[in-house]
Amino acid sequence: MDNDVYGHVNNVVYYSFFDTVVNQYLIEQGALDIETSTVVGLVVETQCSYFSPISFPDTVHAGLVVARLGTSSVRYEIGLFRGDSPETAARGHFVHVYVDRESRRPVPLPPRLHDALARILPSGAG
């Protein structure tokens, strides 16, 4: 997205980056089909800390880990990096509660989804 009046991408765009990196990972792992999966993740908590601005047309890289994996929920942690910089431009998290697409009631994570999330869960986290 283009820069806002302050010369950098608006803070809401960072949350879009977070959502994109999580969904991209789940789709690539075959754990989510956004149109037909019977289980979907609803965001119930989110937070972002900003350290340096990202401006269009910067290239943005994201790092993703699972900080906590529950029965029906997961806490993702994401770092955003500007271009080739090793410094974190922003760091944040969000929590998904997985629910049945129709009833919107929490459900246990399906095995394929659980396995995909467990692969990016650092040892000792849980």
DAZI-V148068 format. One record per residue. N is the residue number from 1. RES is the residue in three letters. SS is DSSP state (a for helix, b for strand, c for the rest). Layout:
{{N,RES,SS} {N,RES,SS}}
//
This chain:
{{1,MET,c} {2,ASP,c} {3,ASN,c} {4,ASP,c} {5,VAL,c} {6,TYR,c} {7,GLY,c} {8,HIS,c} {9,VAL,c} {10,ASN,c} {11,ASN,a} {12,VAL,a} {13,VAL,a} {14,TYR,a} {15,TYR,a} {16,SER,a} {17,PHE,a} {18,PHE,a} {19,ASP,a} {20,THR,a} {21,VAL,a} {22,VAL,a} {23,ASN,a} {24,GLN,a} {25,TYR,a} {26,LEU,a} {27,ILE,a} {28,GLU,a} {29,GLN,c} {30,GLY,c} {31,ALA,c} {32,LEU,c} {33,ASP,c} {34,ILE,c} {35,GLU,c} {36,THR,c} {37,SER,c} {38,THR,c} {39,VAL,b} {40,VAL,b} {41,GLY,b} {42,LEU,b} {43,VAL,b} {44,VAL,b} {45,GLU,b} {46,THR,b} {47,GLN,b} {48,CYS,b} {49,SER,b} {50,TYR,b} {51,PHE,c} {52,SER,c} {53,PRO,c} {54,ILE,c} {55,SER,c} {56,PHE,c} {57,PRO,c} {58,ASP,c} {59,THR,c} {60,VAL,b} {61,HIS,b} {62,ALA,b} {63,GLY,b} {64,LEU,b} {65,VAL,b} {66,VAL,b} {67,ALA,b} {68,ARG,b} {69,LEU,b} {70,GLY,c} {71,THR,c} {72,SER,c} {73,SER,b} {74,VAL,b} {75,ARG,b} {76,TYR,b} {77,GLU,b} {78,ILE,b} {79,GLY,b} {80,LEU,b} {81,PHE,b} {82,ARG,b} {83,GLY,c} {84,ASP,c} {85,SER,c} {86,PRO,c} {87,GLU,c} {88,THR,b} {89,ALA,b} {90,ALA,b} {91,ARG,b} {92,GLY,b} {93,HIS,b} {94,PHE,b} {95,VAL,b} {96,HIS,b} {97,VAL,b} {98,TYR,b} {99,VAL,b} {100,ASP,b} {101,ARG,c} {102,GLU,c} {103,SER,c} {104,ARG,c} {105,ARG,c} {106,PRO,b} {107,VAL,c} {108,PRO,c} {109,LEU,c} {110,PRO,c} {111,PRO,a} {112,ARG,a} {113,LEU,a} {114,HIS,a} {115,ASP,a} {116,ALA,a} {117,LEU,a} {118,ALA,a} {119,ARG,c} {120,ILE,c} {121,LEU,b} {122,PRO,c} {123,SER,c} {124,GLY,c} {125,ALA,c} {126,GLY,c}}
//
